[in-house]
């Protein structure tokens, strides 16, 4: 081992000047040490004396150890020769020795480490970041609209969802234009209807059915056999007037007085415009036929002609207009007057048909006399309820006789007549 140079303190000595080094303390030994250092020993790790089992340090403060103390402290800033054969994590230790550790207290504090203060940003930095965020949101919105437009939707609340580059949809054909006819007042339709200028009722080749109405089924067949004669006579008149023609149905009235859409009196024939049907009463006809067969057949022909007159009113829209005027009236007397005008016109239409086809139906001689008598004795005077809704027997003859003789429909305008003629 080389000898130290002159002027360099030796281990265990004090610094020059006779004063200990600052921050150092004298070493105290339990046993006296020889004055000389003795023979130097090797400090190699392989030395058997260094492999002795390490003993634990005292665990309580104030206890004595079997070790006499730490070795002589080296001088300040004196270089330490590295130990061969060992590896110390983190490099060499600082120079100098430390006192024995005290384990009486906790090794770590229970208080958490103080939190770092929040980072403060200057106003220019905050303003710049805000502007950057706004720019990014605006760019994202514009990109979203462009993406939507790429799928063919452009302002779906105001424009059709079709791209301009696509071929236009085929143009549908022009819709059917419905022209609404001008509304004709009820009074005008009733007083100036085209049926009045149609002329006379046509004379057709027909005859009275050769059916004895002596049963319920026979009565129905008798009325239905009369229907083609009436259809053929009225069809050309309606076409000339500019109205469509439709043949009515003939229904046999049963005990129920109510049809699908109309209500009539029991054992009394009536016309229903809802289903365009003539409801005939078979019980009354059967009783009449058993008493007076010839008069019963004349009565049945006249009844069929009268109810068909209501069908003509329905086809010319006069029936609807007359019921409309009746419905608007508030006084019962005015309502009944409109009803009488309607019923007297139906009798007039029936008489015009019978006059045009009197030869075919055999209304001559005794049968003609029976028709005249029955017409003169048909009116409200014979109504058991005394309801004045069909006209007096006098006025029935007033309208039926001229129409039977002339067969001209212009004589059947009951809606321009004086109230006395429709009483």
TAHU-V793841 format. One record per backbone hydrogen bond with DSSP energy under -0.5 kcal/mol. CO is the residue of the C=O (numbers start at 1). NH is the residue of the N-H. E is the energy in kcal/mol with one decimal. If there is no record, write none. Layout:
CO_NH_E + CO_NH_E
This chain:
5_8_-1.5 + 7_9_-0.5 + 10_13_-1.9 + 15_18_-1.0 + 19_15_-0.6 + 21_24_-2.1 + 44_47_-1.4 + 47_50_-1.2 + 48_51_-1.1 + 49_52_-0.5 + 60_63_-1.3 + 73_12_-0.6 + 75_78_-1.9 + 79_81_-0.5 + 83_86_-0.9 + 87_89_-0.6 + 88_91_-1.6 + 101_103_-0.5 + 122_126_-1.9 + 123_127_-2.7 + 124_128_-2.1 + 125_129_-2.3 + 126_130_-2.3 + 127_131_-2.3 + 128_132_-1.9 + 129_133_-2.2 + 130_134_-2.3 + 131_135_-2.3 + 132_136_-2.1 + 133_137_-2.4 + 134_138_-2.4 + 135_139_-2.3 + 136_140_-2.1 + 137_141_-2.3 + 138_142_-2.4 + 139_143_-2.2 + 140_144_-2.0 + 141_145_-2.2 + 142_146_-2.1 + 143_147_-1.9 + 144_148_-2.3 + 145_149_-2.6 + 146_150_-1.5 + 148_151_-1.4 + 148_153_-1.3 + 149_152_-1.7 + 152_154_-0.6 + 153_155_-0.5 + 155_158_-2.4 + 155_159_-2.7 + 160_162_-1.9 + 163_166_-0.9 + 176_178_-0.6 + 177_179_-0.7 + 178_180_-0.7 + 179_181_-0.5 + 183_185_-0.6 + 185_189_-2.3 + 186_190_-2.1 + 187_191_-2.5 + 188_192_-2.5 + 193_196_-1.4 + 194_197_-1.0 + 195_198_-1.1 + 199_409_-2.0 + 202_204_-0.6 + 204_206_-1.3 + 209_211_-1.5 + 211_213_-0.8 + 212_214_-2.4 + 215_219_-2.3 + 216_220_-1.8 + 217_221_-2.2 + 218_222_-2.0 + 219_223_-2.1 + 220_224_-2.2 + 221_225_-1.6 + 222_226_-1.0 + 223_226_-0.6 + 223_227_-0.9 + 224_228_-0.6 + 226_230_-1.4 + 227_231_-2.4 + 228_232_-2.3 + 229_233_-1.3 + 230_234_-2.1 + 231_235_-2.2 + 232_236_-0.5 + 233_202_-1.2 + 234_238_-2.2 + 235_239_-2.2 + 236_240_-1.9 + 237_241_-1.4 + 238_242_-0.6 + 238_243_-2.5 + 239_242_-0.8 + 249_251_-0.5 + 249_278_-3.2 + 251_253_-0.6 + 251_280_-2.4 + 253_282_-0.6 + 256_254_-0.6 + 257_264_-3.0 + 262_259_-3.0 + 265_268_-1.4 + 270_279_-3.0 + 271_273_-0.6 + 272_276_-0.8 + 272_277_-1.7 + 276_249_-2.0 + 277_272_-2.6 + 277_279_-0.6 + 278_251_-3.0 + 278_280_-0.6 + 279_270_-2.1 + 280_253_-3.2 + 280_282_-0.6 + 281_285_-0.8 + 282_286_-2.5 + 283_287_-2.0 + 284_288_-2.0 + 285_289_-2.6 + 286_290_-1.8 + 287_291_-1.3 + 288_292_-3.0 + 292_296_-2.2 + 293_297_-1.8 + 294_298_-1.9 + 295_299_-2.2 + 296_300_-2.3 + 297_301_-2.1 + 298_302_-2.2 + 299_303_-2.5 + 300_304_-2.3 + 301_305_-2.0 + 302_306_-2.3 + 303_307_-2.4 + 304_308_-1.8 + 305_309_-1.4 + 306_310_-1.0 + 307_311_-1.2 + 308_312_-2.0 + 309_313_-1.8 + 310_314_-2.0 + 311_315_-2.3 + 312_316_-1.8 + 313_318_-1.6 + 313_319_-1.8 + 314_317_-1.2 + 317_321_-1.5 + 318_322_-2.7 + 319_323_-2.2 + 320_324_-1.9 + 321_325_-2.3 + 322_326_-2.2 + 323_327_-2.1 + 324_328_-1.6 + 325_329_-1.1 + 331_335_-1.8 + 332_336_-2.3 + 333_337_-1.6 + 334_338_-1.8 + 335_339_-1.8 + 336_340_-2.5 + 337_341_-2.2 + 338_342_-1.6 + 339_343_-2.3 + 340_344_-2.7 + 341_345_-1.5 + 342_346_-1.8 + 343_347_-1.9 + 344_348_-1.8 + 345_349_-2.7 + 346_350_-2.2 + 347_351_-2.2 + 348_352_-2.1 + 349_353_-1.9 + 350_354_-2.3 + 351_355_-2.5 + 352_356_-1.9 + 353_357_-1.4 + 355_358_-0.8 + 357_361_-2.1 + 358_362_-0.7 + 358_363_-2.5 + 360_208_-0.8 + 362_364_-2.0 + 364_367_-1.3 + 365_369_-1.9 + 366_370_-2.2 + 367_371_-2.1 + 368_372_-2.4 + 369_373_-2.4 + 370_374_-2.6 + 371_375_-2.3 + 372_376_-2.2 + 373_377_-1.1 + 375_378_-1.2 + 377_379_-0.5 + 379_382_-1.5 + 380_383_-1.5 + 383_386_-1.4 + 386_388_-0.6 + 387_389_-1.6 + 391_380_-1.7 + 392_396_-1.8 + 393_397_-1.6 + 394_398_-1.7 + 395_399_-1.7 + 396_400_-2.1 + 397_401_-1.9 + 399_403_-1.0 + 400_404_-2.4 + 401_405_-1.8 + 402_406_-2.4 + 403_407_-2.5 + 407_201_-2.0 + 408_411_-1.2 + 409_412_-1.8 + 410_413_-0.7 + 412_414_-1.9 + 413_416_-0.9 + 414_417_-0.7 + 418_421_-1.4 + 419_422_-1.1 + 420_423_-0.8
